[in-house]
Amino acid sequence: MENLFDDLSAQNQDALDDLIVAIEASGRQLGIYIAVCDDLQLRSRLITRYEQNLSTTFRHYRLTLNAQEPSLTALLRQQVQGDGQEDNYLQQGGQAVMSILGAERLDAIGFEGDRSPLQIFFGYLQWTREALSDFPFAIVMWVTYALQKQLIQQAPDFWSWRREVVRF
């Protein structure tokens, strides 16, 4: 089988290694990691790579934000509750990595004076600190470089809670 990761630059490989080590160190504690990448194909390959590297000790989940209701907390709660239909792994505190996707697809413009989905997303993140403490696992929030700048400005409380920022 051809290795899909041979073409990673040394810088991207180092960043990926740093992310994997940080996730492993988080264990069964909340860890918020911001992964910044503009290339969606590269992002997919990177996620696959860390899922493979962590698969012996962590379960991995790829979750996509709901464009109509872009709440990270609601998305995580839905996954934890839905996972209970299998073996209660998340409910029993199993080690997991949640890759959060879709922020780059949120509309930045609201309709008829309403807040845009992107503004709503940042608002949820800004006020979500206490709710996230209910989730003892690694959360890797994938954003673009432009969204990273907006995240820092629009959700500084959430930003201050991150453990690491990894740029690809």
N, C-alpha and C positions, 0 to 999 in steps of 0.2 A: 504494500500500500504506500502510495506517495505521501511524503510528509508535507502537509499543508503549511508548515511553519518554517521551512527552510529559508523563506524569503524575508523573514523578520529582520529589520535592521538591528544592529547591536544595541542601539538606544531603546528600541521597542522591546527587545528581549530583556534588557535590564529592568525596564519599567514593569514588564509582566512578571518577572521573577520577584521584584519588590512587592507587587500586589499579592502574589501567591504566599509569600512569607508572612505578610501582614495578616492575611485571612487565616492562615494556619495558627498564628499567634493569638487570634481573637477567641478561638475555642468556642465556648458556649456563651459568649457575651455579645451584646450589641456592638457592632462595628460598622460605621458608615464610611464607605470609600467612594470617592468621586473619581470616575474614570472619564477622561476627556479624549475624544477621538472624533474627527470629522469624517473619516472614511468608514462607511457602514459595512463594507465587505471585510475590512481589516478588523473592525469591532467584532463581527461574528466569529472570525477565526480566533481572535484573542479569547473570547468567551469560551469557545470550544476547548481551547488549550488549557485554560485554568480549570474548567470543569473536569477534563481528563486528569490533570495533575492532582486535583483534590478529591477525586471520586472514591478513593478508598476510605476516607474519613468524613467527607462532607457530601450531603445530597445537594444537588443543584437544581435551581428553578429559574426559568426565564419568564419574567412577568412583564406585561405591557400595560402601560398606563391607559386608563379609559379616557378617551378624548372628551367625553361628555362630563365626566366626574373624575378629574385627575388627582385623586387623593392617594398618596402613598400608603397612608395608614389603612384605608379601606381596602386597598389592593392586597396588602400583607395579611390583614385579618381574613379576607376571603380565602387566601391560599392556606392559611393555618386551619381554618374551619373545613375547607374542602379536602385537605390532606387527612383529616380525621376519618374519612371514609375508607382509607387504605389501612394504615397501621398506627395511626396517631403519632407518627414520628416527630412532627413539629410540635404537637401538643405536649409530648413527653420530653421536650428539650433537646431533640437530636440536633447535631451540628449541620448547619445548612448555609448555602450561599444563595442569596436572592439577587439575580441580575435584573435591574430595573431598566426597561427599554421604553422608547416611545416619546420621551420628552421633546425630541427634535421635531416631532410631528404635531405638536400642540399648536393650534392657531394663536397668533399673537394679536389678532383683531377680534373684538367683541361685536355683537350685533346690537344696533340701536342703543348705544350707550352702555350696554352691559359689559362687565369685565370679561376679558378674553379667557379662553381655557388656560393659556399660559400664565396669565395673572392669577387665576384661581389656583393653579398648581403651586406657584410661588407662595401664595397666601397660606395654603395648607402646610407647605413645608415650614414656613416661618413659625407656625403655631403648633407644631406637631411633636415637640421635644418629649413631653411626658408620655404621650401615647406610644412613641417608638421604644420606650424602655420596656414595653411588654414583649418585645421581639428579640430574644437572645440569640441572634445569628448575624452573619455578615450580610450587609446590604451594599451592593455595588451599583451605584447610580451612574448610568452612562449618559453623558451630555456632550454636546459639541463645544468648541472653544467659545463661540458667541453666547451659548447658554450658560457656560461657566461664569462669564462676566456678569450676566444678568442675575444668576443665582447668588453671587456674592453680594450684589446690591439689593436684591429683592427679598432674600431670605437669609440675612446675616446670622440669625440665631441657629438655623439649621447648619449653615456653613461652619459655624464655630464648633459644632458637634462632630464634624467629620474626623476620622482618624488619619486619613491620608488622601492626597490627591495624586493621581497617576496620569501622566499625559503621554499619549501615543501620537 
